[in-house]
Amino acid sequence: MANRIAGRPWVLDTASTLPVWTSWIKSAHFAFTGYAGAGNKCVINDVNGQLVWQATGSPDLTDQNSFKISWFQGLIPQQIDGGGKVIVYIE
């Protein structure tokens, strides 16, 4: 599949070294869902390569949720393991 940043929430399922968005974003929170196993990871960076959020899958495969993220510039889904998806809730 491909990352979907049209509409809300955004759904990221494909890792990339390039930004899928380059402008400023105000995010309510992230969720890592649908991954295959414990230890699967997701890593989200901004356009400067700085970490915005990361999560590691749990053995019971429950969704991993962030706290409030707020403002950051750009979005690079650096790593998304195990067929998982990162849901980005935009404010």
C-alpha positions in Angstrom: 0.0 0.0 0.0 1.0 3.6 0.1 1.0 6.3 2.8 -2.3 8.2 2.9 -2.1 11.8 4.0 -5.3 12.9 2.3 -8.1 13.4 4.9 -7.9 12.6 8.5 -6.4 10.7 10.2 -3.3 10.1 8.2 -2.3 6.4 7.7 1.3 5.6 7.3 2.2 2.0 6.3 5.3 2.4 4.1 8.7 3.4 5.5 10.6 6.1 3.6 13.9 8.0 3.9 12.1 11.0 2.3 9.5 13.2 3.9 5.8 12.4 3.1 5.1 15.9 4.4 7.4 18.9 4.7 5.3 21.7 6.3 4.5 22.2 10.0 2.0 19.8 11.5 0.1 19.9 14.8 -0.5 16.4 15.9 -2.8 15.3 18.7 -1.2 11.8 18.9 0.1 8.8 17.1 -0.9 5.1 17.2 1.1 2.1 16.1 -1.4 -0.6 15.1 -1.8 -3.9 13.1 1.8 -5.0 13.6 2.7 -8.7 13.5 4.6 -9.3 16.7 6.3 -8.2 19.8 9.4 -6.1 19.1 8.1 -4.7 15.8 9.0 -1.0 15.8 8.0 2.3 14.2 10.1 5.4 14.1 8.8 8.8 13.0 11.2 11.7 12.3 10.8 15.3 11.3 12.4 16.8 8.1 15.7 17.4 10.1 16.0 13.8 11.0 15.0 14.4 14.7 13.0 11.8 16.4 9.3 12.8 16.8 8.0 9.5 18.1 8.9 5.8 18.3 7.1 2.7 19.6 7.8 -1.0 20.0 5.0 -3.6 19.7 3.9 -5.5 22.7 3.5 -9.3 23.1 -0.3 -8.9 23.2 -0.3 -6.9 20.0 -2.3 -4.0 21.5 -2.1 -0.6 19.9 0.8 1.5 21.0 -0.3 5.1 21.6 1.7 8.3 22.1 1.0 11.2 24.4 0.2 14.5 22.9 2.9 15.4 20.3 2.0 19.0 19.3 4.0 20.9 16.6 6.8 19.5 14.4 8.1 20.2 10.9 7.6 17.5 8.3 7.1 13.8 8.6 9.4 10.9 7.7 8.2 7.4 8.5 11.7 6.1 8.9 10.7 2.5 10.1 7.4 0.6 10.2 7.8 -3.1 11.0 5.6 -6.1 10.9 3.0 -4.9 8.4 1.9 -2.3 10.9 0.4 1.1 10.4 1.0 4.4 12.1 -2.1 6.5 12.5 -1.4 10.2 12.8 -4.2 12.2 14.4 -3.9 15.8 13.2 -5.4 18.7 15.3 
